[in-house]
Amino acid sequence: MVNSLVWTAPIFAVCAILFALYKASVVNKQNPGTQRMQDIAGAISEGAHAFLLAEYRILVFFVVVLFLLIGIGIGWGTALCYLVGSALSVLAGYWGMSTAVKANVRTANAARESGMNKALGIAFSGGNVMGMAVVGLGLGGASIIYLISGNYDILFGFSLGASSIALFARVGGGIYTKAADVGADLVGKVETGIPEDDPRNPAVIADNVGDNVGDVAGMGADLFESYVGAIISAMTLGAITWVENGKGIAFPLVLAAFGILASIAASFCVRGGEKSNPQKSLEVGSYVSAGIVVVISIIFSNLFFGRLNEAFAVISGLIVGLIIGKVTEIYTSGDYRFVRRIAKESETGAATTIISGMSVGMMSCVVPILLICVGIFISYNTAGIYGIALAAVGMLSTTGITVSVDSYGPISDNAGGIAQMSGLDESVRNITDKLDAVGNTTAAMGKGFAIGSAALTALSLFVSFAQAVKTAGNLDTFPIDIQESMVVIGLLIGGMLPFVFSALTMSSVSNAANKMIEEVRRQFRSDPGILKGTSRPDYKTCVGISTTAALKEMLVPGIMAVLAPLAVGLLLGVSALGGMLAGSLVTGVLLAIFMSNSGGAWDNAKKYIEEGHNGGKGSEAHKAAVVGDTVGDPFKDTAGPSINILIKLMTVVAVVFAPFLYQYGGLLIR
């Protein structure tokens, strides 16, 4: 029975891919609108594809080098899995983004011709492609490799490939989008007073391109690696916990397979009316998929293990993920007091805007961390270390619908930009603005979900690292004792790394934004006709600035994430490396929540003011809120969401290279 159920993983993965193809065809059949709308969408699509292809050309060299290192140092089976994981991560991101840049203009036209309901449907269908591509390719790749090889250990190579591509995609896309966004907002809104997405702004196309390469391809790659990392870690720990019949390995695969069916079923529940709140419709999809997974986990836990302990672990992770998403909404949505307080304090200037936003971000760490602790407590006390890994799988079992909802946001944002640049009626922009406002909240919730899942996934991978060291050294135990000096040293180094990483990515955005600001100012100075609307801005130069800066600046943070665990392990030994992983997990999760939620709160405080509150558009409060939003841009879209990939990537590197580091590490203490 167990062996036959494992085949549901590749079968349902194929179903996800077929559903993604169907949704892509639904999007393609929609009317793309006027010629002007199609021209703008074509420029966005061209810039997005050009950036991704340039990024992938650079990553080829990185992937080849790491492939050779893994092959020589660890084994060619693991190295081959690394290549497959990298390739599927790239494919998922490229496919999802390619559909998103078609869905944006069709969403805008649906808002023009048919209203809210159809626009919501097209935007969500575009996001659906990304969501189903992530789970279909992720689960399909991992399950097929396992079924062919029968070896779960080499799957960490697959996870490493997904993680390394995800980090570069997140960092590169984040630098691109925020360089353009900061430049467009500061010069356009604050200095010249023109509206958001105004076609007179030279950086407006680059800004809309950035939504796709950062928030669609980047987020897709992020959750792709979380998804496969959680499944693979659970398989590994399941093999140790439940040796009999391989049921500990099969359970997470089967759970993820039926999670795909839950996400597909939930996709049909996302419907909205002309006067309904789109967010409620999207939430229905999330809750339906979660409910289905709860039932599935109970059925299969009883079938596989003859008890419900494993189901309780899965459900704890799932519920914690949903509550973290809701808590994130409370701290970042304009419907609640935290964002409104920031808007109120913007009346006294940019300084109080920034202070209040940082305060909200810091306070927003409390509940998610306590929820993660509750999830760990319940899952460990019901199913041991295996339970923690299952909690991560439970949280990520609805990834298909989660990524769909998250990707809907940038599609709606782009649709609003196209409506503005095309000069469509104000009623169209009102619809896209409402969809976009919901998209900002769903994006913040998606980041909260990603960070929560990263904590549980990294913790289960940490246990896998300890197990890998025990296997490599034929040890009975591998305690990481905080009383040992090397562990404390590693702990402090690990705690430092998320701050260094954030500093590098924030500095990269600042450097790129400076160049963007100077270029936009130069164009306004040299051609006064741009602001008068009689001359066309040079969009391509701004797109080129973002592309060049992102490709250049993403390398150092990305390489650091791979080299740091290798350097600590080689120089200080595996105990110090264990301490480093623990330290980076603690500070990384806190910093990621703080930065993501601060940025989301600043963004929606600006939008709350733009709705007519606290002085409305053009007021001093609005200008202060725009400054807060620009500070928050690299917080929420570059550094913050990249940190959760950082902590998982370093842990996966440690797991893959554990045998090598155990044998040759600790050069300074021998």
C-alpha positions in Angstrom: 0.0 0.0 0.0 2.7 2.5 1.0 4.9 1.8 -2.0 1.9 2.3 -4.4 0.9 5.5 -2.7 4.3 7.1 -3.3 3.4 7.1 -7.0 0.7 9.7 -6.3 3.6 12.3 -5.9 4.7 12.3 -9.6 1.2 11.7 -10.9 -0.3 14.7 -9.0 2.8 16.7 -9.9 1.9 16.1 -13.5 -1.6 17.2 -12.8 -0.3 20.5 -11.3 1.7 21.1 -14.5 -1.3 20.3 -16.7 -3.4 22.7 -14.6 -0.8 25.4 -15.0 -0.8 24.9 -18.8 -4.6 25.1 -18.7 -4.5 28.4 -16.7 -1.9 29.8 -19.0 -4.1 29.1 -22.0 -7.0 30.8 -20.2 -4.9 33.9 -19.7 -3.6 33.9 -23.3 -7.2 33.7 -24.7 -8.2 37.0 -23.1 -8.3 40.3 -24.9 -5.0 42.3 -24.4 -6.7 45.6 -25.0 -5.8 48.7 -27.1 -2.6 49.0 -29.1 -1.3 51.5 -26.6 -1.8 49.0 -23.7 -0.2 46.2 -25.7 2.9 48.4 -26.5 3.4 49.2 -22.8 2.9 45.6 -21.8 5.4 44.6 -24.6 8.0 46.9 -23.1 7.5 45.4 -19.6 7.7 41.9 -21.0 10.8 42.6 -23.0 12.6 44.1 -20.0 11.6 41.3 -17.7 12.7 38.5 -20.1 15.9 40.3 -20.9 16.8 40.6 -17.2 16.0 37.0 -16.4 18.0 35.7 -19.4 21.0 37.8 -18.4 20.7 36.7 -14.8 20.6 33.0 -15.9 23.6 33.4 -18.2 25.7 34.6 -15.2 24.3 31.9 -12.9 25.4 29.2 -15.4 29.1 29.8 -14.3 28.2 29.6 -10.6 26.2 26.4 -11.1 28.9 24.7 -13.1 31.6 25.5 -10.5 29.4 24.2 -7.6 28.4 21.2 -9.7 32.1 20.3 -10.0 32.9 20.9 -6.4 30.0 18.7 -5.3 30.9 16.0 -7.8 34.5 15.8 -6.8 34.0 16.3 -3.0 30.8 14.5 -2.3 29.6 12.4 -5.3 28.3 12.8 -8.8 24.8 11.6 -8.0 24.4 14.5 -5.6 25.9 16.8 -8.2 23.5 15.7 -10.8 20.6 16.3 -8.5 22.0 19.8 -7.9 21.8 20.5 -11.6 18.2 19.2 -11.8 17.2 21.3 -8.8 18.7 24.4 -10.3 17.2 23.8 -13.7 13.7 23.2 -12.4 13.9 26.3 -10.2 14.8 28.4 -13.2 12.0 26.8 -15.3 9.4 27.5 -12.6 10.4 31.1 -12.2 10.7 31.8 -16.0 7.4 30.1 -16.8 5.4 31.9 -14.0 6.9 35.3 -14.9 6.2 34.8 -18.6 2.5 34.2 -17.9 2.4 37.2 -15.4 3.6 39.6 -18.1 0.7 38.5 -20.3 -1.8 38.5 -17.5 -1.1 42.1 -16.4 -2.4 43.8 -19.6 -5.4 41.4 -19.8 -6.3 42.2 -16.2 -6.3 45.9 -17.0 -8.4 45.4 -20.1 -10.8 43.2 -18.1 -11.2 46.0 -15.6 -11.9 48.4 -18.5 -14.4 46.1 -20.3 -16.0 43.9 -17.7 -15.2 45.2 -14.1 -13.8 43.8 -10.9 -14.9 40.2 -11.1 -13.3 39.3 -14.4 -10.1 41.3 -13.6 -9.7 39.4 -10.4 -10.2 36.1 -12.2 -7.5 36.9 -14.8 -5.0 38.2 -12.3 -5.5 35.1 -10.1 -5.3 32.8 -13.1 -1.9 34.4 -14.0 -0.7 33.8 -10.4 -2.1 30.2 -10.5 0.4 29.3 -13.2 3.3 30.3 -10.9 1.8 28.4 -8.0 1.2 25.2 -9.9 4.6 25.4 -11.6 6.3 25.6 -8.3 4.6 22.6 -6.7 4.4 20.5 -9.9 8.1 20.9 -10.8 9.3 20.8 -7.2 7.4 17.6 -6.1 7.8 16.0 -9.5 11.5 16.5 -9.5 12.1 15.3 -6.0 9.8 12.3 -6.2 11.0 11.0 -9.6 14.7 11.2 -8.5 13.8 9.2 -5.4 11.7 6.6 -7.3 14.5 6.1 -9.8 17.5 6.1 -7.4 15.9 4.8 -4.2 18.4 7.1 -2.4 17.0 10.0 -0.4 20.4 11.4 0.6 21.3 12.6 -2.8 18.1 14.7 -2.8 19.9 17.3 -0.7 21.7 18.2 -3.9 18.3 18.9 -5.5 17.5 21.1 -2.5 20.8 22.9 -2.8 20.2 23.7 -6.5 16.8 25.1 -5.7 18.2 27.2 -2.8 21.1 28.7 -4.7 19.0 29.8 -7.6 16.3 31.2 -5.2 18.8 33.4 -3.4 20.2 34.9 -6.6 16.6 35.3 -8.0 15.4 37.0 -4.8 18.5 39.3 -4.4 18.9 40.1 -8.1 15.1 40.7 -8.6 14.9 42.6 -5.3 17.7 45.0 -6.2 16.2 45.5 -9.7 12.7 46.3 -8.6 13.6 48.5 -5.6 16.3 50.5 -7.5 13.6 51.4 -10.0 10.8 51.9 -7.4 12.9 54.2 -5.2 14.1 56.3 -8.2 10.6 56.6 -9.6 9.0 57.5 -6.3 11.5 60.0 -5.0 11.9 62.0 -8.2 8.4 61.5 -9.6 6.2 61.8 -6.5 8.2 63.9 -4.1 10.3 66.2 -6.3 7.9 66.7 -9.3 4.6 65.8 -7.9 3.5 63.5 -10.7 1.3 60.4 -9.9 2.5 56.9 -9.5 3.0 55.0 -12.8 2.8 58.3 -14.7 4.1 57.7 -18.3 6.2 60.9 -18.0 8.4 59.2 -15.4 11.4 57.7 -17.2 11.7 54.9 -14.5 8.1 53.8 -14.8 8.7 50.8 -17.1 11.7 49.6 -15.1 9.5 49.8 -12.0 6.9 47.6 -13.6 9.5 45.2 -14.9 10.8 44.9 -11.4 7.4 43.8 -10.1 7.7 40.7 -12.3 11.4 39.8 -11.8 11.3 40.4 -8.1 7.8 39.7 -6.8 6.8 36.9 -9.3 10.0 35.1 -10.3 11.8 35.9 -7.0 9.0 34.8 -4.7 8.3 31.7 -6.9 11.9 30.6 -6.6 11.8 31.4 -2.8 8.9 29.1 -2.1 10.1 26.5 -4.6 13.2 26.0 -2.5 11.2 26.1 0.8 8.8 23.5 -0.5 11.4 21.0 -1.7 13.6 21.6 1.3 10.8 20.8 3.7 9.8 17.7 1.8 13.4 16.4 1.5 14.2 17.0 5.1 11.1 15.2 6.2 11.9 12.3 4.0 15.4 12.1 5.5 14.2 12.3 9.1 11.3 9.9 8.3 13.8 7.3 7.1 15.5 7.4 10.5 12.3 7.6 12.6 10.3 5.0 10.7 12.5 2.4 9.1 9.7 -0.1 8.5 8.5 -0.2 4.8 9.8 3.3 4.1 6.6 4.8 5.3 8.4 7.7 7.0 9.8 8.6 3.6 6.5 8.1 1.7 4.3 10.1 4.1 5.6 13.6 3.2 5.5 12.8 -0.5 1.9 11.6 -0.3 0.9 14.6 1.8 2.5 17.0 -0.6 0.8 15.2 -3.5 -2.7 15.6 -2.1 -1.8 19.1 -1.1 -1.6 19.8 -4.8 -5.1 18.5 -5.3 -6.3 20.7 -2.4 -4.7 23.7 -4.1 -6.3 22.9 -7.4 -9.7 22.5 -5.8 -9.3 25.7 -3.9 -8.4 27.6 -7.1 -12.0 27.1 -8.2 -13.3 28.8 -5.0 -11.6 32.2 -5.8 -14.6 34.1 -7.2 -15.6 37.7 -6.6 -18.5 40.1 -7.2 -18.4 43.6 -8.5 -19.0 45.0 -5.0 -17.3 42.3 -2.9 -13.9 42.5 -1.3 -11.3 40.7 -3.4 -9.3 39.8 -0.3 -12.2 37.8 1.1 -12.4 35.8 -2.1 -8.6 35.0 -2.0 -8.9 34.0 1.6 -11.6 31.5 0.8 -9.2 29.7 -1.5 -6.5 29.6 1.2 -9.0 28.3 3.9 -10.5 25.7 1.6 -7.1 24.2 0.7 -6.1 24.2 4.4 -9.3 22.4 5.4 -8.7 19.7 2.7 -5.1 19.2 3.9 -6.3 18.8 7.5 -8.7 15.9 6.5 -6.0 14.3 4.3 -3.4 14.4 7.0 -5.7 12.7 9.5 -6.6 9.9 6.9 -3.0 9.2 5.9 -1.5 9.5 9.4 -3.9 6.8 10.5 -3.3 4.7 7.4 0.5 4.9 7.5 1.2 4.9 11.3 -2.0 3.7 12.9 -2.2 6.9 15.0 -2.8 10.6 14.6 0.4 12.0 16.1 1.9 12.8 12.7 -1.4 14.4 11.6 -1.2 16.7 14.7 2.3 17.8 13.7 1.1 18.6 10.2 -1.9 20.4 11.3 0.1 22.5 13.9 2.3 23.7 11.1 -0.6 24.5 8.8 -2.5 26.4 11.5 0.6 28.3 12.5 1.2 29.3 8.9 -2.4 30.6 8.5 -2.3 32.5 11.8 1.1 34.1 10.9 -0.4 35.2 7.6 -3.3 36.8 9.5 -1.1 38.5 12.0 1.0 39.9 9.2 -2.1 41.3 7.6 -3.0 43.0 10.9 0.3 44.7 11.1 0.6 45.7 7.4 -3.0 46.4 6.2 -4.6 49.8 6.2 -7.7 48.3 7.7 -6.0 48.0 11.1 -4.6 50.5 13.6 -0.9 49.9 13.1 -0.8 51.2 9.5 -3.2 54.0 10.4 -1.0 55.1 13.2 2.0 55.4 10.8 -0.3 57.5 8.5 -1.2 59.7 11.4 2.4 60.3 12.4 3.3 61.1 8.8 1.6 64.4 9.4 4.6 65.6 11.4 7.2 64.6 8.8 9.3 61.7 7.4 11.3 61.2 10.7 8.2 60.2 12.7 7.0 58.1 9.7 10.2 56.1 9.8 10.3 55.8 13.6 6.7 54.6 13.9 7.2 52.1 11.0 10.3 50.6 12.7 8.4 50.3 15.9 5.5 48.4 14.2 8.0 46.1 12.5 9.8 45.3 15.8 6.5 44.6 17.6 5.3 42.5 14.8 8.0 39.9 15.6 6.4 38.9 18.9 3.4 36.9 17.8 4.9 35.1 14.8 7.9 33.9 16.9 5.6 32.7 19.7 3.5 30.9 17.1 6.6 29.2 15.7 7.5 28.2 19.2 4.0 26.7 19.7 4.3 24.9 16.4 7.7 23.4 17.4 6.4 22.4 20.8 3.3 20.6 19.5 5.0 18.9 16.6 8.0 17.7 18.6 5.9 16.4 21.5 3.6 14.5 19.2 6.1 13.1 16.6 9.6 14.0 17.8 12.1 15.5 15.4 10.2 14.0 12.5 7.2 16.0 13.7 9.0 19.4 13.3 9.8 18.5 9.7 6.2 17.5 9.1 5.1 20.8 10.6 7.1 22.5 7.9 5.6 20.2 5.2 2.1 21.0 6.6 2.7 24.7 6.5 3.9 24.4 2.9 1.4 21.7 1.7 -0.8 24.5 0.4 2.1 26.2 -1.5 0.2 25.9 -4.8 -2.6 28.3 -3.6 -0.2 30.4 -1.5 2.1 31.3 -4.4 -1.0 31.8 -6.6 -2.4 34.4 -4.2 1.0 36.0 -3.8 1.7 36.3 -7.5 -1.7 37.8 -8.1 -0.4 41.0 -6.3 2.3 42.1 -8.8 0.0 41.2 -11.7 -2.6 43.6 -10.3 0.1 46.2 -9.6 1.3 46.0 -13.2 -2.4 46.2 -14.4 -2.8 49.5 -12.6 0.4 50.8 -14.1 -0.7 49.9 -17.6 -4.1 51.5 -17.0 -2.4 54.7 -15.8 0.2 54.8 -18.6 -2.5 54.1 -21.2 -4.7 57.0 -20.1 -7.7 54.7 -19.3 -10.7 56.0 -17.5 -10.4 56.8 -13.8 -13.0 54.0 -13.0 -10.5 51.4 -14.4 -7.8 52.7 -12.2 -10.1 52.5 -9.2 -10.7 48.8 -9.9 -7.0 48.1 -10.4 -6.1 50.2 -7.3 -8.4 48.1 -5.2 -6.9 44.9 -6.6 -3.4 46.3 -6.0 -4.2 47.3 -2.4 -5.3 43.7 -1.7 -2.1 42.5 -3.5 0.1 44.5 -1.2 -1.5 42.8 1.8 -1.3 39.3 0.2 2.3 39.9 -0.6 3.1 40.8 3.0 1.1 37.7 4.1 3.1 35.6 1.6 6.4 37.0 3.0 5.2 36.2 6.6 4.3 32.7 5.5 7.7 32.2 3.7 9.6 33.4 6.8 7.6 31.1 9.2 8.1 28.1 6.9 11.8 29.0 6.6 12.2 28.8 10.4 10.7 25.3 10.6 12.4 24.1 7.4 15.8 25.4 8.6 15.3 23.7 12.0 14.6 20.4 10.4 17.5 20.8 8.0 19.7 21.6 11.1 18.7 18.2 12.5 19.6 16.6 9.1 23.0 18.3 9.3 23.6 16.8 12.7 22.5 13.4 11.4 24.9 13.8 8.4 27.8 14.5 10.7 27.0 11.4 12.8 26.8 9.3 9.7 30.1 10.7 8.3 31.9 10.1 11.6 30.1 6.9 12.6 29.1 8.7 15.8 26.4 7.7 18.3 25.6 11.4 19.0 26.7 14.8 17.8 25.8 17.3 20.6 26.2 21.0 19.9 27.1 22.1 23.4 26.8 25.8 24.1 29.4 25.4 26.8 32.0 24.7 24.1 34.0 27.7 23.0 33.9 26.7 19.3 30.1 26.5 19.4 29.8 29.9 21.0 32.1 31.4 18.4 30.0 29.8 15.6 26.9 31.1 17.3 28.1 34.7 17.3 29.4 34.5 13.7 26.0 33.0 12.6 24.1 35.8 14.4 26.2 38.4 12.6 25.7 37.0 9.1 22.1 38.1 8.4 23.1 41.6 9.3 26.0 41.6 7.0 23.9 40.1 4.3 21.2 42.7 4.8 23.8 45.5 4.8 25.1 44.3 1.4 21.7 44.0 -0.2 20.5 47.4 1.2 23.7 49.0 0.0 23.2 47.5 -3.4 19.7 49.0 -3.7 21.0 52.4 -2.5 23.8 52.4 -5.1 21.5 51.4 -7.9 18.8 53.8 -6.8 21.3 56.7 -6.8 22.1 56.0 -10.4 18.4 55.8 -11.2 17.6 59.1 -9.5 20.4 60.9 -11.3 19.2 59.5 -14.7 15.6 60.6 -14.1 16.7 64.0 -12.9 18.9 64.3 -16.0 16.1 63.5 -18.4 13.8 66.0 -16.7 16.5 68.7 -16.9 17.6 68.1 -20.4 14.1 67.8 -21.9 11.4 69.9 -20.3 9.0 68.5 -22.8 8.9 65.3 -20.8 7.0 66.8 -17.9 4.8 68.8 -20.3 3.8 65.5 -22.0 5.1 66.6 -25.4 8.2 64.4 -25.3 8.7 60.7 -24.7 11.1 59.7 -21.9 14.0 57.3 -22.5 12.7 54.2 -20.7 15.4 51.9 -22.0 18.2 53.7 -20.2 16.5 53.3 -16.9 15.8 49.6 -17.6 19.5 49.2 -18.4 20.5 50.9 -15.2 18.4 48.5 -13.1 19.5 45.5 -15.0 23.2 46.2 -14.9 23.2 47.2 -11.2 21.2 44.1 -10.2 23.4 41.7 -12.1 26.5 43.2 -10.6 25.4 43.7 -7.0 23.7 40.3 -6.5 27.0 38.3 -6.8 28.6 39.2 -3.5 25.7 38.4 -1.2 24.9 35.2 -3.1 28.5 33.9 -3.0 28.8 34.8 0.7 25.9 32.5 1.5 27.7 29.5 0.0 31.2 30.3 1.2 30.3 31.2 4.8 29.4 27.7 6.1 32.2 26.2 4.1 34.8 28.6 5.6 33.5 28.2 9.2 33.5 24.4 8.8 36.9 24.2 7.2 38.6 26.5 9.7 36.7 25.9 13.0 35.1 22.5 12.5 31.6 21.1 12.4 30.7 22.0 16.0 31.4 25.7 15.2 29.4 25.3 12.0 26.5 23.9 14.0 26.6 27.0 16.2 26.8 29.2 13.2 23.6 27.7 11.7 21.8 28.1 15.0 22.9 31.7 15.4 21.8 32.6 11.9 18.5 31.0 12.4 17.6 33.1 15.4 18.7 36.5 14.2 17.7 35.8 10.6 14.1 34.9 11.3 13.7 38.0 13.6 15.3 40.4 11.2 13.3 39.0 8.2 10.0 39.5 10.0 11.0 43.0 11.2 12.1 44.2 7.8 9.3 42.6 5.8 6.5 43.9 8.1 8.0 47.4 8.5 8.2 47.7 4.7 4.7 46.5 4.2 3.3 48.8 6.8 5.1 51.9 5.3 3.8 50.9 1.9 0.2 50.6 3.0 0.4 53.8 5.1 1.2 55.7 2.0 -1.7 54.0 0.1 -4.0 54.8 3.1 -3.2 58.5 2.8 -3.6 58.3 -1.0 -7.2 57.1 -0.4 -7.9 60.6 1.1 -7.0 60.1 4.7 -4.7 62.4 6.7 -4.5 65.0 4.0 -4.6 62.8 0.9 -2.4 62.9 -2.1 0.0 65.8 -2.4 -0.1 66.7 1.3 2.9 67.0 3.5 1.8 63.8 5.2 1.8 62.0 1.8 5.3 63.2 1.0 6.5 61.9 4.3 4.8 58.6 3.7 6.4 58.3 0.3 9.8 58.7 2.0 8.8 56.0 4.5 7.7 53.8 1.6 11.0 54.2 -0.2 12.9 53.3 3.0 10.7 50.2 3.3 11.1 49.1 -0.3 14.5 47.4 0.2 13.3 46.2 3.6 10.3 44.3 2.3 11.3 43.3 -1.2 15.1 42.8 -1.1 16.8 42.2 2.2 13.9 40.9 4.3 12.6 38.1 2.1 16.1 37.1 1.0 17.2 36.4 4.6 14.9 33.3 4.9 16.6 31.9 1.8 20.0 32.7 3.3 19.4 30.7 6.5 18.1 27.7 4.5 20.8 27.8 1.9 23.6 27.9 4.5 22.0 24.9 6.2 21.7 22.9 3.0 25.3 23.7 2.1 26.3 22.4 5.5 24.2 19.2 5.0 25.6 18.5 1.5 29.2 19.1 2.5 29.0 17.6 6.0 31.1 14.4 5.1 33.9 16.6 3.6 33.8 19.1 6.5 33.9 16.4 9.1 36.9 14.8 7.5 38.9 17.9 6.6 37.5 20.7 8.8 38.8 22.4 11.9 42.2 23.4 10.3 42.7 26.2 12.9 42.0 23.9 16.0 43.9 20.8 15.1 
